[in-house]
Amino acid sequence: MAARPASRPKPKPQRTWVRWTLTWATRFVLGFVVLSVLWVLVLRFVPPPITVTMLGDVPTGHGVTKTWRSLSTIDPDMPRAVIAGEDSRFCAHNGFDYVAIANAARRNATGGRIRGGSTISQQTAKNVFLWQGGGYFRKGLEAWFTMLIEAMWGKRRIMEVYLNVAETGIGTYGVEAGARRYFKHGADRLSSREAAQIAAVLPLPKKRAGIAPTGFTGRYARTIDRRIGVVRRERLDGCLS
């Protein structure tokens, strides 16, 4: 009589659960990578239709006012103004300005008003693909999308998208909508002073006035206006040509 083959030992429940978890975690990560790369690729050519920040304004009753304008039709002093006010090394870094991050960390360690070291690239990634607010998880996603847009979009496209999705007032997005709200004309006709005033609003667009700013916002706008000339002379916006 033939001997019965030895039966295989049943896998332990714990090992089965770990294997199942690793399998689905791997699939999730790979799926996220593929979808995020495709998402970034599409927006390389197509204007972002809506953002999470914009959706947040809908329930408040303010609505969303925005008009897309290509970078070539925006007055050159506008990108110079945001470089002067937000990210003077925009054309030199790879999406992360480690010098600015280190300087911000030193200033924050001394107390007082907290300052960030985010670049225009990081702000664009956050504004287009993510939500406002902090947290390590959101910061990690921001870093991932920053690397993607730097690799797939390039500086000119990053600046173009930033100038069209950045909040320039309550329910107002992009420099075209901001220019029409504050100065009653398009972003193609901005003076350096007007561009500086819009740039001065960007850090706190729901609290700062873009027209006839006073106090800190007024002083900041005057500082940016002076720095626009530096950006122009030193070709700090050379990557946008």
C-alpha positions in Angstrom: 0.0 0.0 0.0 1.5 3.4 -1.1 2.4 5.8 1.6 0.3 8.9 1.8 2.2 12.1 0.8 3.1 14.3 3.6 0.7 17.3 3.8 2.1 20.7 3.5 2.1 22.7 6.8 -0.5 25.4 6.8 0.9 28.9 6.8 0.8 30.7 10.1 -2.0 33.3 10.2 0.5 36.0 11.2 2.8 35.3 8.2 -0.3 35.4 5.9 -1.4 38.7 7.3 2.1 40.2 6.9 2.4 38.9 3.3 -1.0 40.3 2.4 -0.2 43.7 3.9 3.1 44.0 2.1 1.5 43.0 -1.2 -1.2 45.6 -1.0 1.1 48.3 0.4 3.4 47.7 -2.6 0.5 47.9 -5.0 -0.7 51.1 -3.4 2.8 52.7 -3.6 3.3 51.7 -7.2 -0.2 52.9 -8.1 0.4 56.2 -6.4 3.7 56.7 -8.2 2.2 55.9 -11.6 -0.9 58.1 -11.1 1.0 61.0 -9.7 3.5 61.0 -12.6 0.6 60.9 -15.1 -1.1 63.7 -13.2 2.0 65.9 -13.4 2.6 65.0 -17.0 -1.0 66.1 -18.0 -0.7 69.4 -16.1 2.6 70.1 -18.0 0.3 71.0 -20.9 -3.1 71.6 -19.4 -4.0 74.4 -17.0 -5.0 73.0 -13.6 -8.9 73.2 -13.6 -9.3 73.5 -9.9 -7.3 73.0 -6.7 -8.2 71.9 -3.1 -7.6 75.5 -1.9 -10.1 76.8 -4.4 -12.7 74.2 -3.4 -12.3 75.3 0.1 -13.6 78.8 -0.9 -16.8 77.5 -2.4 -18.7 76.8 0.9 -17.8 80.2 2.2 -19.8 81.9 -0.4 -16.9 83.9 -1.9 -16.7 81.7 -5.0 -13.6 81.4 -7.1 -12.4 84.1 -9.5 -9.6 83.1 -11.9 -8.4 83.7 -15.4 -5.6 81.7 -17.0 -2.9 83.8 -18.6 0.3 82.4 -20.2 3.6 83.6 -18.8 4.5 85.2 -22.1 1.6 87.6 -21.7 2.2 88.5 -18.1 4.3 91.6 -17.5 7.9 90.5 -16.8 8.0 92.5 -13.5 5.4 90.1 -12.0 7.6 87.0 -12.0 10.5 89.2 -11.0 8.4 90.4 -8.0 7.7 86.9 -6.8 11.3 86.0 -7.2 12.3 89.1 -5.2 9.7 88.5 -2.5 9.4 84.7 -2.3 12.5 82.9 -3.8 15.5 84.9 -4.9 17.4 81.6 -5.9 14.5 80.2 -7.9 16.6 79.8 -11.1 19.5 78.4 -9.2 18.1 75.6 -7.0 16.5 72.2 -7.9 13.3 72.9 -6.1 14.7 73.0 -2.6 16.7 76.0 -1.4 18.8 74.5 1.4 20.4 77.8 2.2 17.0 79.4 2.8 15.9 76.4 4.8 18.9 76.7 7.1 18.5 80.5 7.5 14.8 80.1 8.3 15.7 77.4 10.9 18.2 79.7 12.6 15.8 82.6 12.7 13.0 80.5 14.0 15.2 79.2 16.8 15.6 82.7 18.1 11.8 83.1 18.5 9.5 85.7 17.1 7.5 85.4 13.9 8.0 81.9 12.3 9.5 82.0 8.8 9.5 79.3 6.2 12.0 78.3 3.6 9.6 77.1 1.0 10.6 77.8 -2.7 8.2 78.8 -5.5 8.5 75.2 -6.7 7.3 73.8 -3.3 4.5 76.3 -3.1 3.4 75.4 -6.6 3.4 71.7 -5.7 1.3 72.4 -2.6 -1.1 74.8 -4.3 -1.8 72.5 -7.3 -1.7 69.0 -5.9 -2.2 69.2 -2.1 -3.9 71.2 0.6 -2.9 74.1 2.9 -1.6 73.4 6.3 1.4 71.6 7.8 2.2 68.1 9.0 5.0 65.8 8.0 2.8 63.7 5.8 1.7 66.7 3.7 5.3 67.9 3.6 6.5 64.5 2.4 4.0 64.6 -0.5 5.0 68.2 -1.2 8.6 67.1 -1.6 7.6 64.3 -4.0 5.5 66.6 -6.2 8.2 69.2 -6.1 10.8 66.8 -7.5 8.3 65.7 -10.2 7.5 69.2 -11.4 11.1 70.2 -11.4 12.0 67.2 -13.5 8.9 67.2 -15.8 7.9 70.9 -16.1 10.9 73.0 -15.8 11.3 76.5 -14.3 9.2 78.4 -16.9 6.2 76.1 -16.5 6.5 76.1 -12.8 6.4 79.9 -12.7 3.5 80.1 -15.2 1.4 77.7 -13.1 2.3 79.5 -9.8 1.3 82.9 -11.1 -2.1 81.4 -12.2 -3.0 79.4 -9.1 -1.5 81.4 -6.2 -4.2 83.1 -4.1 -4.1 86.8 -4.5 -7.1 87.7 -2.4 -10.2 86.2 -0.9 -11.7 84.0 -3.6 -9.2 85.4 -6.1 -6.6 83.2 -7.8 -3.8 84.1 -10.1 -2.2 87.4 -11.0 -4.6 88.2 -13.8 -7.6 88.0 -11.4 -5.6 89.9 -8.8 -4.6 92.7 -11.2 -8.2 93.1 -12.3 -9.5 93.1 -8.7 -6.9 95.7 -7.4 -6.0 97.8 -10.5 -8.8 97.3 -13.0 -6.6 96.1 -15.8 -4.8 92.9 -16.9 -1.6 91.4 -15.7 0.0 92.3 -19.0 0.0 96.0 -18.0 1.3 95.8 -14.5 3.8 98.5 -13.3 6.6 97.3 -11.0 4.9 98.8 -8.1 1.6 97.0 -8.8 3.5 93.7 -9.3 5.2 94.3 -6.0 1.9 94.9 -4.2 0.4 91.7 -5.5 3.6 89.8 -4.5 3.4 91.3 -1.0 -0.1 89.8 -0.6 0.9 86.2 -1.4 2.0 85.1 2.0 -1.3 86.0 3.6 -3.8 86.7 0.8 -6.9 86.6 3.0 -5.5 89.2 5.4 -3.5 91.6 3.3 -4.7 94.4 1.0 -3.4 94.5 -2.6 -4.5 98.1 -3.1 -3.1 100.9 -1.1 -1.4 98.6 1.4 -0.4 100.0 4.8 1.8 98.9 7.7 3.9 95.9 7.1 2.3 95.0 3.8 3.1 98.5 2.4 6.7 98.4 3.6 7.1 94.9 2.2 5.7 96.0 -1.2 8.2 98.9 -1.3 11.0 96.5 -0.5 9.9 94.1 -3.3 9.6 97.0 -5.7 13.3 97.9 -5.1 14.4 94.3 -5.4 12.7 93.9 -8.8 15.5 96.1 -10.2 18.1 93.8 -8.6 16.4 90.7 -10.2 16.4 92.4 -13.5 20.0 93.7 -13.4 21.5 90.4 -12.0 19.4 88.2 -14.3 17.9 86.2 -11.4 15.0 85.5 -13.7 17.2 84.2 -16.5 15.6 80.7 -16.4 12.3 82.2 -17.6 13.7 83.6 -20.9 
